[in-house]
Amino acid sequence: MSTTDPNEPTDLNRRALAMLRAVAEGRAQLACSREPDLYIDGVPCCDQFTAHLLTHQGLVTPATGRFGQLVPATLTPAGTAAVSAAPIAA
């Protein structure tokens, strides 16, 4: 039996890390919703499934806003730790 938390992030793939880096750089927005959609540089992200996972795992959070409104996305402390711990590709 595993004692790990199912909401705790596991190894993140390169796409997820790139999404987290875009959030860290201030280039991302989230739509306020139960399943928040991620926009990077004003364009909807191509992998909304991963965007949803990042928010549900507590790595990314939206600023406060009305339902459906696009608001800045921010990294949580766990998201910052995930980006910091990831190896930098050559």
Backbone as CSV, one residue per row, in Angstrom:
resi,resn,N_x,N_y,N_z,CA_x,CA_y,CA_z,C_x,C_y,C_z
1,MET,0.831,-1.179,0.000,0.000,0.000,0.000,0.878,1.246,0.000
2,SER,0.569,2.193,-0.863,1.351,3.408,-0.982,0.885,4.433,0.043
3,THR,1.823,5.181,0.587,1.477,6.229,1.540,1.615,7.607,0.935
4,THR,1.836,7.683,-0.384,1.985,8.985,-1.014,0.622,9.617,-1.247
5,ASP,0.608,10.916,-1.215,-0.607,11.685,-1.448,-0.892,11.702,-2.951
6,PRO,-2.105,11.307,-3.399,-2.400,11.297,-4.838,-2.380,12.683,-5.454
7,ASN,-2.512,13.734,-4.637,-2.466,15.100,-5.155,-1.051,15.650,-5.196
8,GLU,-0.087,14.905,-4.659,1.289,15.358,-4.665,1.887,15.122,-6.045
9,PRO,2.563,16.134,-6.607,3.106,15.964,-7.952,4.188,14.896,-8.008
10,THR,4.164,14.165,-9.090,5.222,13.193,-9.342,6.197,13.847,-10.301
11,ASP,7.021,13.080,-10.954,7.950,13.648,-11.919,7.173,14.402,-12.986
12,LEU,7.584,15.620,-13.226,6.923,16.446,-14.229,7.643,16.302,-15.556
13,ASN,6.863,16.199,-16.639,7.486,16.102,-17.956,7.930,17.492,-18.431
14,ARG,8.605,17.533,-19.544,9.153,18.791,-20.050,8.071,19.816,-20.354
15,ARG,6.945,19.348,-20.872,5.864,20.281,-21.189,5.330,20.922,-19.912
16,ALA,5.110,20.124,-18.880,4.609,20.666,-17.613,5.603,21.660,-17.024
17,LEU,6.881,21.335,-17.087,7.901,22.251,-16.580,7.937,23.549,-17.398
18,ALA,7.766,23.453,-18.700,7.729,24.648,-19.543,6.525,25.514,-19.177
19,MET,5.411,24.871,-18.884,4.217,25.613,-18.474,4.471,26.317,-17.140
20,LEU,5.095,25.621,-16.210,5.410,26.230,-14.916,6.385,27.396,-15.081
21,ARG,7.356,27.251,-15.971,8.309,28.342,-16.209,7.613,29.566,-16.809
22,ALA,6.657,29.340,-17.702,5.902,30.456,-18.283,5.114,31.187,-17.199
23,VAL,4.554,30.429,-16.271,3.838,31.044,-15.146,4.825,31.852,-14.308
24,ALA,5.987,31.275,-14.011,6.997,31.957,-13.202,7.469,33.253,-13.866
25,GLU,7.484,33.280,-15.195,7.927,34.466,-15.942,6.824,35.510,-16.086
26,GLY,5.629,35.217,-15.567,4.526,36.177,-15.646,3.839,36.218,-16.996
27,ARG,3.991,35.155,-17.791,3.429,35.115,-19.144,2.126,34.343,-19.228
28,ALA,1.584,33.891,-18.091,0.429,32.993,-18.118,-0.772,33.577,-17.396
29,GLN,-1.937,33.173,-17.888,-3.207,33.524,-17.265,-4.029,32.253,-17.126
30,LEU,-4.919,32.253,-16.140,-5.862,31.154,-15.957,-7.272,31.690,-16.038
31,ALA,-8.158,30.903,-16.616,-9.577,31.227,-16.610,-10.134,30.753,-15.274
32,CYS,-10.826,31.633,-14.568,-11.418,31.274,-13.278,-12.538,30.274,-13.514
33,SER,-12.326,29.056,-13.064,-13.282,27.987,-13.288,-12.870,26.782,-12.466
34,ARG,-13.764,25.821,-12.375,-13.435,24.582,-11.676,-12.295,23.847,-12.378
35,GLU,-12.286,23.891,-13.691,-11.205,23.340,-14.515,-10.559,24.519,-15.245
36,PRO,-9.651,25.237,-14.570,-9.101,26.461,-15.154,-8.230,26.202,-16.377
37,ASP,-8.554,26.878,-17.461,-7.777,26.771,-18.691,-6.595,27.730,-18.618
38,LEU,-5.460,27.286,-19.124,-4.228,28.061,-19.083,-3.995,28.736,-20.430
39,TYR,-3.626,30.004,-20.375,-3.267,30.789,-21.553,-1.830,31.260,-21.356
40,ILE,-1.016,31.091,-22.374,0.364,31.562,-22.325,0.559,32.560,-23.449
41,ASP,1.018,33.735,-23.100,1.179,34.829,-24.060,-0.133,35.107,-24.796
42,GLY,-1.256,34.950,-24.093,-2.570,35.239,-24.653,-3.156,34.147,-25.526
43,VAL,-2.461,33.031,-25.668,-2.908,31.928,-26.521,-3.281,30.737,-25.637
44,PRO,-4.419,30.085,-25.912,-4.762,28.903,-25.107,-3.677,27.835,-25.209
45,CYS,-3.323,27.277,-24.083,-2.299,26.235,-24.036,-2.794,24.999,-24.781
46,CYS,-1.882,24.306,-25.446,-2.253,23.140,-26.245,-2.552,21.906,-25.392
47,ASP,-2.175,21.915,-24.126,-2.363,20.743,-23.272,-3.126,21.143,-22.009
48,GLN,-4.423,21.306,-22.162,-5.243,21.732,-21.023,-5.327,20.641,-19.960
49,PHE,-5.190,19.388,-20.339,-5.200,18.308,-19.352,-4.069,18.526,-18.341
50,THR,-2.880,18.816,-18.837,-1.752,19.068,-17.941,-1.964,20.346,-17.149
51,ALA,-2.529,21.359,-17.777,-2.826,22.599,-17.058,-3.767,22.330,-15.883
52,HIS,-4.764,21.504,-16.108,-5.696,21.154,-15.028,-4.966,20.394,-13.930
53,LEU,-4.099,19.462,-14.310,-3.335,18.708,-13.308,-2.461,19.628,-12.469
54,LEU,-1.813,20.595,-13.102,-0.944,21.512,-12.365,-1.728,22.323,-11.339
55,THR,-2.942,22.707,-11.696,-3.748,23.459,-10.724,-4.284,22.541,-9.630
56,HIS,-4.741,21.358,-9.997,-5.280,20.424,-9.004,-4.202,19.901,-8.064
57,GLN,-2.959,19.841,-8.544,-1.849,19.408,-7.698,-1.316,20.544,-6.838
58,GLY,-1.873,21.732,-7.009,-1.472,22.857,-6.178,-0.159,23.500,-6.569
59,LEU,0.221,23.406,-7.832,1.457,24.021,-8.304,1.220,25.408,-8.885
60,VAL,0.022,25.615,-9.427,-0.356,26.886,-10.053,-1.701,27.299,-9.484
61,THR,-1.871,28.593,-9.289,-3.140,29.090,-8.779,-3.526,30.378,-9.512
62,PRO,-4.820,30.607,-9.701,-5.241,31.856,-10.330,-5.377,32.969,-9.292
63,ALA,-5.217,34.198,-9.758,-5.553,35.341,-8.918,-7.075,35.342,-8.752
64,THR,-7.576,36.146,-7.858,-9.019,36.216,-7.626,-9.709,36.900,-8.798
65,GLY,-10.829,36.331,-9.220,-11.601,36.913,-10.308,-12.983,36.294,-10.388
66,ARG,-13.793,36.798,-11.296,-15.134,36.261,-11.520,-15.052,35.003,-12.369
67,PHE,-16.071,34.168,-12.285,-16.135,32.942,-13.059,-15.957,33.261,-14.538
68,GLY,-15.033,32.561,-15.193,-14.777,32.732,-16.618,-13.771,33.813,-16.953
69,GLN,-13.447,34.666,-16.003,-12.517,35.765,-16.242,-11.082,35.250,-16.319
70,LEU,-10.286,35.820,-17.225,-8.861,35.502,-17.294,-8.120,36.361,-16.280
71,VAL,-7.347,35.700,-15.439,-6.585,36.390,-14.396,-5.150,35.872,-14.419
72,PRO,-4.221,36.635,-13.859,-2.836,36.157,-13.834,-2.714,34.823,-13.100
73,ALA,-1.876,33.965,-13.634,-1.553,32.694,-12.975,-0.295,32.908,-12.149
74,THR,-0.244,32.296,-10.983,0.938,32.399,-10.136,1.352,31.015,-9.659
75,LEU,2.629,30.881,-9.398,3.135,29.631,-8.832,2.884,29.639,-7.329
76,THR,2.548,28.493,-6.822,2.469,28.305,-5.379,3.882,27.990,-4.887
77,PRO,4.095,27.947,-3.580,5.412,27.531,-3.094,5.815,26.145,-3.627
78,ALA,4.857,25.234,-3.739,5.150,23.902,-4.283,5.541,23.998,-5.756
79,GLY,4.905,24.888,-6.512,5.246,25.082,-7.915,6.635,25.662,-8.073
80,THR,6.968,26.618,-7.217,8.303,27.204,-7.250,9.350,26.142,-6.939
81,ALA,9.082,25.290,-5.960,10.012,24.222,-5.599,10.173,23.230,-6.755
82,ALA,9.064,22.926,-7.459,9.128,21.989,-8.582,9.995,22.525,-9.708
83,VAL,9.862,23.821,-10.001,10.665,24.437,-11.065,12.128,24.488,-10.629
84,SER,12.378,24.835,-9.388,13.747,24.946,-8.881,14.457,23.601,-8.852
85,ALA,13.711,22.535,-8.569,14.306,21.203,-8.457,14.535,20.532,-9.807
86,ALA,13.901,21.043,-10.864,14.005,20.407,-12.184,15.373,20.675,-12.795
87,PRO,15.958,19.647,-13.407,17.242,19.866,-14.084,17.044,20.752,-15.312
88,ILE,18.040,21.545,-15.599,17.970,22.411,-16.772,18.549,21.657,-17.958
89,ALA,17.760,21.600,-19.044,18.187,20.869,-20.240,19.314,21.627,-20.936
90,ALA,20.178,20.890,-21.541,21.308,21.496,-22.264,20.899,21.923,-23.641
